Amino acid sequence: MIGSVARRVGTRLALAILVLWGAATLSFIALHLTAGDPALAILGGPDARPTQEVLDQVRLEYGLNDPVILQYLRYLGRLATGDFGQSYQLRIGVLAAITEQIGATAQLAITAGVLAVISSVALALLTAHRRPWIRSLSSGTEVVLASTPTFIIGFALLIVFAFTFRVFPIGGNNGVPALILPAATLALSVIGTLTQVLRNELEDVLEQPFILTARTRGLRDSAVRVKHALRHAAIPTITMSGFLVAALLGGSVITETLFARQGVGTLLLNAVYAKDIPLVLGVVILSAGVYVVVNLIVDLAYTAVDPRVVTA
């Protein structure tokens, strides 16, 4: 058992390194293919109006005149030593810049994730194997949520709860009230998919013979669903944790911008506009790292829910 788990973890770690390398490589290529002069970004953008001599000096100092492949290899070498470089725009280390903003994004993502998971589990338990009209109503709502872009959901929440009824503030990072609408926006964007997956699994489990046995022992329907069916339907839902993390990380860029919140998403968007290559690459690698860690935890969680997964 221990050997199987060790091999599984080793394989996932090897894949994690490939994912991080792929994220760093694709981001590096994409940024170098976009229009804009990194030297100009380093000097503060077009408004700085640097002379050609100053631009040439900056390109020489940062190695921007070197072949792209040489810049790429040099970049990978720095990453291997944990050096993410310095932000062109902020004039501080990339890790320091991300650290300043990661707390706000983590707060938003964790709140939205907890809200999404609790809501999805509750909805799935309440609608699985119920009357057709209940299931149809729930499924239709979930399809609408899953297919609606995050910014549309955010705009709708703003119009209703911030502009019309003025229950919550329009945006910002000041206190819990300012967190509710952004967190709800992110949560609603993933609740539809999570609920559909979990309900389908629950309906399959509720038809199994052991569920009938549990009912014949006199257990209430709610106890059967929570104590027996939910555990057996949990593995596919745990698999969706990777999707949940990716959706929250991707949605944070739009949500933080829409609600004027400070965070890693806003930091990334500003860095892209400014062609701040080190900062963009740092945020991308951080996001890939979080995704990799979550998927590794998910793999280990499989063994806790169903040890047979390890030997499969």
Long-range contacts (C-beta under 8 A, 24 or more apart in sequence): 1-307, 1-310, 4-310, 4-311, 5-300, 5-303, 5-310, 8-299, 8-310, 9-296, 9-299, 9-300, 12-295, 12-296, 12-299, 13-296, 16-292, 16-295, 16-296, 19-288, 19-291, 19-292, 20-285, 20-288, 20-289, 20-292, 21-76, 23-284, 23-285, 23-287, 23-288, 24-75, 24-76, 24-79, 24-281, 24-284, 24-285, 24-288, 25-72, 27-280, 27-281, 27-284, 27-285, 28-72, 28-75, 28-277, 28-281, 31-275, 31-277, 31-280, 31-281, 32-68, 32-71, 32-277, 34-275, 36-275, 37-275, 38-62, 38-64, 38-88, 38-275, 38-277, 39-64, 41-88, 41-89, 41-274, 41-275, 41-276, 41-277, 42-88, 45-274, 75-281, 79-285, 84-278, 84-281, 84-282, 84-285, 85-278, 85-282, 86-278, 87-271, 87-276, 87-278, 87-279, 88-274, 88-275, 88-276, 88-277, 88-278, 88-279, 89-270, 89-271, 89-274, 89-276, 89-279, 90-276, 90-279, 94-278, 94-279, 94-281, 94-282, 95-282, 97-267, 97-279, 97-282, 98-264, 98-267, 98-279, 98-282, 98-283, 98-286, 101-262, 101-263, 101-264, 101-266, 101-267, 102-263, 102-264, 102-286, 104-173, 104-256, 104-261, 104-262, 104-263, 104-264, 105-252, 105-256, 105-263, 105-264, 105-265, 107-179, 108-179, 108-182, 108-183, 108-186, 108-252, 108-255, 108-256, 108-261, 108-263, 109-186, 109-248, 109-249, 109-252, 111-179, 111-183, 112-182, 112-183, 112-184, 112-185, 112-186, 112-187, 112-190, 112-248, 112-251, 113-187, 113-244, 113-245, 113-248, 115-183, 115-184, 115-187, 116-186, 116-187, 116-188, 116-190, 116-191, 116-194, 116-244, 117-194, 117-244, 119-187, 119-191, 119-195, 120-191, 120-194, 120-195, 120-198, 120-237, 121-198, 121-230, 121-237, 123-191, 123-195, 123-199, 124-195, 124-198, 124-199, 124-202, 125-202, 125-222, 125-225, 125-226, 125-230, 127-195, 127-199, 128-199, 128-202, 128-203, 128-206, 128-225, 128-229, 129-202, 129-203, 129-206, 135-199, 138-195, 138-199, 139-196, 141-192, 142-191, 142-192, 142-193, 142-195, 142-196, 143-192, 143-196, 144-192, 145-188, 145-189, 145-191, 145-192, 146-192, 146-193, 146-196, 147-192, 148-189, 150-185, 150-186, 150-189, 150-251, 150-254, 150-255, 151-254, 151-258, 153-185, 153-188, 153-189, 154-181, 154-182, 154-185, 154-254, 154-255, 154-258, 154-259, 155-258, 157-181, 157-184, 157-185, 158-258, 158-259, 170-259, 170-260, 171-258, 171-259, 171-260, 171-261, 172-259, 172-260, 172-261, 173-261, 173-262, 178-259, 178-261, 181-259, 182-255, 182-256, 182-258, 182-259, 182-261, 185-251, 185-255, 185-258, 185-259, 186-247, 186-248, 186-251, 186-252, 186-255, 189-247, 189-251, 190-243, 190-244, 190-247, 190-248, 193-240, 193-243, 194-237, 194-240, 194-244, 197-236, 197-237, 197-240, 198-233, 198-236, 198-237, 201-232, 201-233, 201-236, 201-237, 202-229, 202-230, 202-233, 204-233, 205-229, 205-232, 205-233, 208-232, 231-305, 234-305, 235-302, 235-305, 235-306, 235-309, 238-298, 238-301, 238-302, 238-305, 239-298, 241-294, 241-295, 241-297, 241-298, 242-291, 242-294, 242-295, 242-298, 245-290, 245-291, 245-294, 246-291, 249-287, 249-290, 249-291
